Amino acid sequence: MSTAPKDWPENDPPPEPPISPEPEACCGSGCEPCIFDFYAEELQLYRRRLLEWEQRQAQRQGTKLI
């Protein structure tokens, strides 16, 4: 039995990493923002969500009753 908070979903899969654009996806004209800027933002969000997910998993493991 787990005492995880009620707002945690039972099925809590890890977040999916963003797909990196191919180098040729950039047109090279100095667009602002560039496709790689969007990817960097998505990657930062993914890392934050992954850390939160890892913390939930660690807390779940610590709260399981045997």
PDB file of N, CA, C and O in Angstrom:
ATOM      1  N   MET A   1       0.850  -1.184   0.000  1.00  0.00           N
ATOM      2  CA  MET A   1       0.000   0.000   0.000  1.00  0.00           C
ATOM      3  C   MET A   1       0.887   1.236   0.000  1.00  0.00           C
ATOM      4  O   MET A   1       1.932   1.261   0.652  1.00  0.00           O
ATOM      5  N   SER A   2       0.476   2.242  -0.719  1.00  0.00           N
ATOM      6  CA  SER A   2       1.226   3.488  -0.822  1.00  0.00           C
ATOM      7  C   SER A   2       0.423   4.626  -0.213  1.00  0.00           C
ATOM      8  O   SER A   2      -0.806   4.641  -0.273  1.00  0.00           O
ATOM      9  N   THR A   3       1.132   5.569   0.368  1.00  0.00           N
ATOM     10  CA  THR A   3       0.474   6.742   0.930  1.00  0.00           C
ATOM     11  C   THR A   3       0.785   7.967   0.068  1.00  0.00           C
ATOM     12  O   THR A   3       0.885   9.082   0.579  1.00  0.00           O
ATOM     13  N   ALA A   4       0.934   7.756  -1.224  1.00  0.00           N
ATOM     14  CA  ALA A   4       1.202   8.862  -2.144  1.00  0.00           C
ATOM     15  C   ALA A   4       0.019   9.817  -2.139  1.00  0.00           C
ATOM     16  O   ALA A   4      -1.121   9.387  -1.961  1.00  0.00           O
ATOM     17  N   PRO A   5       0.271  11.109  -2.332  1.00  0.00           N
ATOM     18  CA  PRO A   5      -0.826  12.075  -2.377  1.00  0.00           C
ATOM     19  C   PRO A   5      -1.878  11.679  -3.407  1.00  0.00           C
ATOM     20  O   PRO A   5      -1.557  11.061  -4.422  1.00  0.00           O
ATOM     21  N   LYS A   6      -3.114  12.029  -3.148  1.00  0.00           N
ATOM     22  CA  LYS A   6      -4.227  11.638  -4.009  1.00  0.00           C
ATOM     23  C   LYS A   6      -4.160  12.263  -5.398  1.00  0.00           C
ATOM     24  O   LYS A   6      -4.762  11.737  -6.334  1.00  0.00           O
ATOM     25  N   ASP A   7      -3.441  13.373  -5.550  1.00  0.00           N
ATOM     26  CA  ASP A   7      -3.378  14.000  -6.867  1.00  0.00           C
ATOM     27  C   ASP A   7      -2.334  13.351  -7.773  1.00  0.00           C
ATOM     28  O   ASP A   7      -2.175  13.771  -8.919  1.00  0.00           O
ATOM     29  N   TRP A   8      -1.620  12.335  -7.285  1.00  0.00           N
ATOM     30  CA  TRP A   8      -0.671  11.607  -8.119  1.00  0.00           C
ATOM     31  C   TRP A   8      -1.420  10.536  -8.875  1.00  0.00           C
ATOM     32  O   TRP A   8      -2.195   9.790  -8.276  1.00  0.00           O
ATOM     33  N   PRO A   9      -1.212  10.438 -10.175  1.00  0.00           N
ATOM     34  CA  PRO A   9      -1.887   9.380 -10.936  1.00  0.00           C
ATOM     35  C   PRO A   9      -1.315   8.011 -10.580  1.00  0.00           C
ATOM     36  O   PRO A   9      -0.137   7.884 -10.247  1.00  0.00           O
ATOM     37  N   GLU A  10      -2.168   6.990 -10.657  1.00  0.00           N
ATOM     38  CA  GLU A  10      -1.710   5.627 -10.399  1.00  0.00           C
ATOM     39  C   GLU A  10      -0.674   5.216 -11.441  1.00  0.00           C
ATOM     40  O   GLU A  10       0.377   4.670 -11.107  1.00  0.00           O
ATOM     41  N   ASN A  11      -0.986   5.486 -12.700  1.00  0.00           N
ATOM     42  CA  ASN A  11      -0.066   5.187 -13.780  1.00  0.00           C
ATOM     43  C   ASN A  11       0.734   6.461 -14.035  1.00  0.00           C
ATOM     44  O   ASN A  11       0.204   7.421 -14.595  1.00  0.00           O
ATOM     45  N   ASP A  12       1.989   6.479 -13.635  1.00  0.00           N
ATOM     46  CA  ASP A  12       2.813   7.685 -13.702  1.00  0.00           C
ATOM     47  C   ASP A  12       4.059   7.400 -14.534  1.00  0.00           C
ATOM     48  O   ASP A  12       5.149   7.247 -13.983  1.00  0.00           O
ATOM     49  N   PRO A  13       3.904   7.327 -15.869  1.00  0.00           N
ATOM     50  CA  PRO A  13       5.078   7.035 -16.708  1.00  0.00           C
ATOM     51  C   PRO A  13       6.036   8.225 -16.740  1.00  0.00           C
ATOM     52  O   PRO A  13       5.628   9.362 -16.504  1.00  0.00           O
ATOM     53  N   PRO A  14       7.294   7.961 -17.030  1.00  0.00           N
ATOM     54  CA  PRO A  14       8.245   9.075 -17.129  1.00  0.00           C
ATOM     55  C   PRO A  14       7.908   9.953 -18.320  1.00  0.00           C
ATOM     56  O   PRO A  14       7.304   9.485 -19.285  1.00  0.00           O
ATOM     57  N   PRO A  15       8.287  11.211 -18.262  1.00  0.00           N
ATOM     58  CA  PRO A  15       8.016  12.099 -19.402  1.00  0.00           C
ATOM     59  C   PRO A  15       8.834  11.675 -20.619  1.00  0.00           C
ATOM     60  O   PRO A  15       9.903  11.076 -20.499  1.00  0.00           O
ATOM     61  N   GLU A  16       8.305  12.001 -21.776  1.00  0.00           N
ATOM     62  CA  GLU A  16       8.986  11.689 -23.041  1.00  0.00           C
ATOM     63  C   GLU A  16       9.927  12.839 -23.402  1.00  0.00           C
ATOM     64  O   GLU A  16       9.526  14.002 -23.356  1.00  0.00           O
ATOM     65  N   PRO A  17      11.171  12.525 -23.761  1.00  0.00           N
ATOM     66  CA  PRO A  17      12.082  13.605 -24.172  1.00  0.00           C
ATOM     67  C   PRO A  17      11.657  14.179 -25.525  1.00  0.00           C
ATOM     68  O   PRO A  17      11.067  13.476 -26.345  1.00  0.00           O
ATOM     69  N   PRO A  18      11.956  15.449 -25.751  1.00  0.00           N
ATOM     70  CA  PRO A  18      11.620  16.029 -27.055  1.00  0.00           C
ATOM     71  C   PRO A  18      12.523  15.440 -28.143  1.00  0.00           C
ATOM     72  O   PRO A  18      13.636  14.990 -27.872  1.00  0.00           O
ATOM     73  N   ILE A  19      12.025  15.455 -29.349  1.00  0.00           N
ATOM     74  CA  ILE A  19      12.807  14.950 -30.481  1.00  0.00           C
ATOM     75  C   ILE A  19      13.694  16.077 -30.989  1.00  0.00           C
ATOM     76  O   ILE A  19      13.220  17.168 -31.308  1.00  0.00           O
ATOM     77  N   SER A  20      14.970  15.795 -31.057  1.00  0.00           N
ATOM     78  CA  SER A  20      15.930  16.790 -31.529  1.00  0.00           C
ATOM     79  C   SER A  20      15.760  17.015 -33.023  1.00  0.00           C
ATOM     80  O   SER A  20      15.695  16.058 -33.795  1.00  0.00           O
ATOM     81  N   PRO A  21      15.686  18.279 -33.434  1.00  0.00           N
ATOM     82  CA  PRO A  21      15.590  18.531 -34.882  1.00  0.00           C
ATOM     83  C   PRO A  21      16.899  18.158 -35.571  1.00  0.00           C
ATOM     84  O   PRO A  21      17.978  18.249 -34.985  1.00  0.00           O
ATOM     85  N   GLU A  22      16.780  17.745 -36.806  1.00  0.00           N
ATOM     86  CA  GLU A  22      17.966  17.434 -37.608  1.00  0.00           C
ATOM     87  C   GLU A  22      18.729  18.731 -37.875  1.00  0.00           C
ATOM     88  O   GLU A  22      18.122  19.797 -37.971  1.00  0.00           O
ATOM     89  N   PRO A  23      20.047  18.646 -37.993  1.00  0.00           N
ATOM     90  CA  PRO A  23      20.827  19.871 -38.247  1.00  0.00           C
ATOM     91  C   PRO A  23      20.333  20.657 -39.469  1.00  0.00           C
ATOM     92  O   PRO A  23      20.375  21.887 -39.478  1.00  0.00           O
ATOM     93  N   GLU A  24      19.872  19.946 -40.486  1.00  0.00           N
ATOM     94  CA  GLU A  24      19.411  20.646 -41.696  1.00  0.00           C
ATOM     95  C   GLU A  24      18.025  21.271 -41.528  1.00  0.00           C
ATOM     96  O   GLU A  24      17.527  21.928 -42.441  1.00  0.00           O
ATOM     97  N   ALA A  25      17.399  21.067 -40.360  1.00  0.00           N
ATOM     98  CA  ALA A  25      16.096  21.689 -40.105  1.00  0.00           C
ATOM     99  C   ALA A  25      16.235  23.204 -39.930  1.00  0.00           C
ATOM    100  O   ALA A  25      15.273  23.947 -40.122  1.00  0.00           O
ATOM    101  N   CYS A  26      17.415  23.645 -39.572  1.00  0.00           N
ATOM    102  CA  CYS A  26      17.679  25.081 -39.440  1.00  0.00           C
ATOM    103  C   CYS A  26      17.991  25.651 -40.818  1.00  0.00           C
ATOM    104  O   CYS A  26      18.803  25.102 -41.563  1.00  0.00           O
ATOM    105  N   CYS A  27      17.338  26.755 -41.141  1.00  0.00           N
ATOM    106  CA  CYS A  27      17.544  27.349 -42.461  1.00  0.00           C
ATOM    107  C   CYS A  27      18.830  28.177 -42.530  1.00  0.00           C
ATOM    108  O   CYS A  27      19.295  28.519 -43.617  1.00  0.00           O
ATOM    109  N   GLY A  28      19.401  28.496 -41.364  1.00  0.00           N
ATOM    110  CA  GLY A  28      20.661  29.234 -41.346  1.00  0.00           C
ATOM    111  C   GLY A  28      20.538  30.716 -41.613  1.00  0.00           C
ATOM    112  O   GLY A  28      21.547  31.398 -41.795  1.00  0.00           O
ATOM    113  N   SER A  29      19.293  31.240 -41.639  1.00  0.00           N
ATOM    114  CA  SER A  29      19.126  32.658 -41.947  1.00  0.00           C
ATOM    115  C   SER A  29      19.028  33.533 -40.699  1.00  0.00           C
ATOM    116  O   SER A  29      18.755  34.730 -40.797  1.00  0.00           O
ATOM    117  N   GLY A  30      19.247  32.946 -39.544  1.00  0.00           N
ATOM    118  CA  GLY A  30      19.214  33.727 -38.308  1.00  0.00           C
ATOM    119  C   GLY A  30      17.821  34.017 -37.796  1.00  0.00           C
ATOM    120  O   GLY A  30      17.597  35.036 -37.142  1.00  0.00           O
ATOM    121  N   CYS A  31      16.886  33.137 -38.087  1.00  0.00           N
ATOM    122  CA  CYS A  31      15.506  33.314 -37.603  1.00  0.00           C
ATOM    123  C   CYS A  31      15.504  33.517 -36.087  1.00  0.00           C
ATOM    124  O   CYS A  31      16.327  32.957 -35.363  1.00  0.00           O
ATOM    125  N   GLU A  32      14.570  34.320 -35.639  1.00  0.00           N
ATOM    126  CA  GLU A  32      14.416  34.582 -34.213  1.00  0.00           C
ATOM    127  C   GLU A  32      12.960  34.348 -33.853  1.00  0.00           C
ATOM    128  O   GLU A  32      12.140  35.195 -34.205  1.00  0.00           O
ATOM    129  N   PRO A  33      12.582  33.311 -33.207  1.00  0.00           N
ATOM    130  CA  PRO A  33      13.434  32.243 -32.688  1.00  0.00           C
ATOM    131  C   PRO A  33      13.705  31.170 -33.743  1.00  0.00           C
ATOM    132  O   PRO A  33      12.936  30.985 -34.686  1.00  0.00           O
ATOM    133  N   CYS A  34      14.792  30.490 -33.553  1.00  0.00           N
ATOM    134  CA  CYS A  34      15.194  29.389 -34.419  1.00  0.00           C
ATOM    135  C   CYS A  34      14.527  28.105 -33.930  1.00  0.00           C
ATOM    136  O   CYS A  34      14.110  28.019 -32.775  1.00  0.00           O
ATOM    137  N   ILE A  35      14.429  27.123 -34.798  1.00  0.00           N
ATOM    138  CA  ILE A  35      13.860  25.830 -34.408  1.00  0.00           C
ATOM    139  C   ILE A  35      14.636  25.238 -33.233  1.00  0.00           C
ATOM    140  O   ILE A  35      14.062  24.529 -32.406  1.00  0.00           O
ATOM    141  N   PHE A  36      15.935  25.523 -33.154  1.00  0.00           N
ATOM    142  CA  PHE A  36      16.735  25.009 -32.050  1.00  0.00           C
ATOM    143  C   PHE A  36      16.453  25.745 -30.740  1.00  0.00           C
ATOM    144  O   PHE A  36      16.686  25.198 -29.662  1.00  0.00           O
ATOM    145  N   ASP A  37      15.953  26.983 -30.826  1.00  0.00           N
ATOM    146  CA  ASP A  37      15.514  27.697 -29.623  1.00  0.00           C
ATOM    147  C   ASP A  37      14.289  26.999 -29.033  1.00  0.00           C
ATOM    148  O   ASP A  37      14.189  26.826 -27.818  1.00  0.00           O
ATOM    149  N   PHE A  38      13.358  26.601 -29.904  1.00  0.00           N
ATOM    150  CA  PHE A  38      12.181  25.881 -29.436  1.00  0.00           C
ATOM    151  C   PHE A  38      12.581  24.546 -28.813  1.00  0.00           C
ATOM    152  O   PHE A  38      12.050  24.147 -27.777  1.00  0.00           O
ATOM    153  N   TYR A  39      13.513  23.871 -29.451  1.00  0.00           N
ATOM    154  CA  TYR A  39      13.982  22.594 -28.917  1.00  0.00           C
ATOM    155  C   TYR A  39      14.633  22.797 -27.548  1.00  0.00           C
ATOM    156  O   TYR A  39      14.397  22.004 -26.636  1.00  0.00           O
ATOM    157  N   ALA A  40      15.436  23.830 -27.389  1.00  0.00           N
ATOM    158  CA  ALA A  40      16.097  24.096 -26.107  1.00  0.00           C
ATOM    159  C   ALA A  40      15.058  24.336 -25.009  1.00  0.00           C
ATOM    160  O   ALA A  40      15.230  23.871 -23.882  1.00  0.00           O
ATOM    161  N   GLU A  41      13.987  25.057 -25.329  1.00  0.00           N
ATOM    162  CA  GLU A  41      12.915  25.289 -24.352  1.00  0.00           C
ATOM    163  C   GLU A  41      12.218  23.983 -23.979  1.00  0.00           C
ATOM    164  O   GLU A  41      11.948  23.723 -22.806  1.00  0.00           O
ATOM    165  N   GLU A  42      11.932  23.164 -24.996  1.00  0.00           N
ATOM    166  CA  GLU A  42      11.284  21.875 -24.752  1.00  0.00           C
ATOM    167  C   GLU A  42      12.185  20.959 -23.921  1.00  0.00           C
ATOM    168  O   GLU A  42      11.703  20.229 -23.055  1.00  0.00           O
ATOM    169  N   LEU A  43      13.479  20.999 -24.184  1.00  0.00           N
ATOM    170  CA  LEU A  43      14.434  20.171 -23.443  1.00  0.00           C
ATOM    171  C   LEU A  43      14.509  20.611 -21.982  1.00  0.00           C
ATOM    172  O   LEU A  43      14.584  19.773 -21.083  1.00  0.00           O
ATOM    173  N   GLN A  44      14.490  21.904 -21.748  1.00  0.00           N
ATOM    174  CA  GLN A  44      14.509  22.423 -20.377  1.00  0.00           C
ATOM    175  C   GLN A  44      13.249  21.990 -19.626  1.00  0.00           C
ATOM    176  O   GLN A  44      13.328  21.578 -18.468  1.00  0.00           O
ATOM    177  N   LEU A  45      12.096  22.082 -20.275  1.00  0.00           N
ATOM    178  CA  LEU A  45      10.847  21.647 -19.669  1.00  0.00           C
ATOM    179  C   LEU A  45      10.873  20.144 -19.386  1.00  0.00           C
ATOM    180  O   LEU A  45      10.438  19.702 -18.323  1.00  0.00           O
ATOM    181  N   TYR A  46      11.383  19.365 -20.338  1.00  0.00           N
ATOM    182  CA  TYR A  46      11.494  17.920 -20.145  1.00  0.00           C
ATOM    183  C   TYR A  46      12.363  17.597 -18.935  1.00  0.00           C
ATOM    184  O   TYR A  46      12.000  16.745 -18.124  1.00  0.00           O
ATOM    185  N   ARG A  47      13.493  18.261 -18.804  1.00  0.00           N
ATOM    186  CA  ARG A  47      14.400  17.996 -17.674  1.00  0.00           C
ATOM    187  C   ARG A  47      13.729  18.323 -16.346  1.00  0.00           C
ATOM    188  O   ARG A  47      13.899  17.598 -15.366  1.00  0.00           O
ATOM    189  N   ARG A  48      12.971  19.406 -16.313  1.00  0.00           N
ATOM    190  CA  ARG A  48      12.250  19.769 -15.087  1.00  0.00           C
ATOM    191  C   ARG A  48      11.189  18.714 -14.760  1.00  0.00           C
ATOM    192  O   ARG A  48      11.053  18.293 -13.612  1.00  0.00           O
ATOM    193  N   ARG A  49      10.442  18.294 -15.784  1.00  0.00           N
ATOM    194  CA  ARG A  49       9.416  17.272 -15.566  1.00  0.00           C
ATOM    195  C   ARG A  49      10.033  15.935 -15.160  1.00  0.00           C
ATOM    196  O   ARG A  49       9.468  15.217 -14.335  1.00  0.00           O
ATOM    197  N   LEU A  50      11.193  15.597 -15.736  1.00  0.00           N
ATOM    198  CA  LEU A  50      11.872  14.352 -15.386  1.00  0.00           C
ATOM    199  C   LEU A  50      12.328  14.393 -13.927  1.00  0.00           C
ATOM    200  O   LEU A  50      12.182  13.406 -13.206  1.00  0.00           O
ATOM    201  N   LEU A  51      12.867  15.503 -13.498  1.00  0.00           N
ATOM    202  CA  LEU A  51      13.290  15.636 -12.108  1.00  0.00           C
ATOM    203  C   LEU A  51      12.099  15.494 -11.163  1.00  0.00           C
ATOM    204  O   LEU A  51      12.190  14.810 -10.144  1.00  0.00           O
ATOM    205  N   GLU A  52      10.991  16.135 -11.496  1.00  0.00           N
ATOM    206  CA  GLU A  52       9.781  16.020 -10.677  1.00  0.00           C
ATOM    207  C   GLU A  52       9.292  14.575 -10.638  1.00  0.00           C
ATOM    208  O   GLU A  52       8.886  14.082  -9.586  1.00  0.00           O
ATOM    209  N   TRP A  53       9.332  13.896 -11.788  1.00  0.00           N
ATOM    210  CA  TRP A  53       8.912  12.500 -11.861  1.00  0.00           C
ATOM    211  C   TRP A  53       9.823  11.620 -11.007  1.00  0.00           C
ATOM    212  O   TRP A  53       9.347  10.755 -10.271  1.00  0.00           O
ATOM    213  N   GLU A  54      11.146  11.846 -11.108  1.00  0.00           N
ATOM    214  CA  GLU A  54      12.102  11.062 -10.311  1.00  0.00           C
ATOM    215  C   GLU A  54      11.865  11.279  -8.817  1.00  0.00           C
ATOM    216  O   GLU A  54      11.956  10.336  -8.031  1.00  0.00           O
ATOM    217  N   GLN A  55      11.565  12.498  -8.432  1.00  0.00           N
ATOM    218  CA  GLN A  55      11.286  12.781  -7.028  1.00  0.00           C
ATOM    219  C   GLN A  55      10.023  12.062  -6.572  1.00  0.00           C
ATOM    220  O   GLN A  55       9.983  11.521  -5.467  1.00  0.00           O
ATOM    221  N   ARG A  56       8.983  12.053  -7.421  1.00  0.00           N
ATOM    222  CA  ARG A  56       7.757  11.325  -7.068  1.00  0.00           C
ATOM    223  C   ARG A  56       8.029   9.839  -6.911  1.00  0.00           C
ATOM    224  O   ARG A  56       7.526   9.202  -5.985  1.00  0.00           O
ATOM    225  N   GLN A  57       8.830   9.286  -7.822  1.00  0.00           N
ATOM    226  CA  GLN A  57       9.128   7.857  -7.755  1.00  0.00           C
ATOM    227  C   GLN A  57       9.909   7.526  -6.491  1.00  0.00           C
ATOM    228  O   GLN A  57       9.637   6.521  -5.834  1.00  0.00           O
ATOM    229  N   ALA A  58      10.871   8.366  -6.153  1.00  0.00           N
ATOM    230  CA  ALA A  58      11.653   8.143  -4.930  1.00  0.00           C
ATOM    231  C   ALA A  58      10.753   8.238  -3.706  1.00  0.00           C
ATOM    232  O   ALA A  58      10.880   7.447  -2.771  1.00  0.00           O
ATOM    233  N   GLN A  59       9.850   9.201  -3.713  1.00  0.00           N
ATOM    234  CA  GLN A  59       8.942   9.359  -2.577  1.00  0.00           C
ATOM    235  C   GLN A  59       7.988   8.167  -2.493  1.00  0.00           C
ATOM    236  O   GLN A  59       7.688   7.680  -1.403  1.00  0.00           O
ATOM    237  N   ARG A  60       7.518   7.707  -3.641  1.00  0.00           N
ATOM    238  CA  ARG A  60       6.642   6.521  -3.652  1.00  0.00           C
ATOM    239  C   ARG A  60       7.355   5.313  -3.085  1.00  0.00           C
ATOM    240  O   ARG A  60       6.788   4.567  -2.286  1.00  0.00           O
ATOM    241  N   GLN A  61       8.593   5.120  -3.495  1.00  0.00           N
ATOM    242  CA  GLN A  61       9.369   3.974  -3.004  1.00  0.00           C
ATOM    243  C   GLN A  61       9.561   4.070  -1.496  1.00  0.00           C
ATOM    244  O   GLN A  61       9.550   3.056  -0.798  1.00  0.00           O
ATOM    245  N   GLY A  62       9.733   5.270  -1.003  1.00  0.00           N
ATOM    246  CA  GLY A  62       9.931   5.474   0.426  1.00  0.00           C
ATOM    247  C   GLY A  62       8.656   5.350   1.235  1.00  0.00           C
ATOM    248  O   GLY A  62       8.712   5.164   2.451  1.00  0.00           O
ATOM    249  N   THR A  63       7.501   5.450   0.580  1.00  0.00           N
ATOM    250  CA  THR A  63       6.240   5.416   1.316  1.00  0.00           C
ATOM    251  C   THR A  63       5.520   4.082   1.214  1.00  0.00           C
ATOM    252  O   THR A  63       4.455   3.909   1.807  1.00  0.00           O
ATOM    253  N   LYS A  64       6.086   3.130   0.467  1.00  0.00           N
ATOM    254  CA  LYS A  64       5.419   1.831   0.339  1.00  0.00           C
ATOM    255  C   LYS A  64       5.524   1.059   1.644  1.00  0.00           C
ATOM    256  O   LYS A  64       6.579   1.006   2.276  1.00  0.00           O
ATOM    257  N   LEU A  65       4.433   0.481   2.019  1.00  0.00           N
ATOM    258  CA  LEU A  65       4.400  -0.355   3.202  1.00  0.00           C
ATOM    259  C   LEU A  65       4.549  -1.810   2.780  1.00  0.00           C
ATOM    260  O   LEU A  65       3.916  -2.247   1.818  1.00  0.00           O
ATOM    261  N   ILE A  66       5.363  -2.544   3.477  1.00  0.00           N
ATOM    262  CA  ILE A  66       5.579  -3.946   3.129  1.00  0.00           C
ATOM    263  C   ILE A  66       4.741  -4.841   4.005  1.00  0.00           C
ATOM    264  O   ILE A  66       4.786  -6.063   3.862  1.00  0.00           O
TER     265      ILE A  66
END
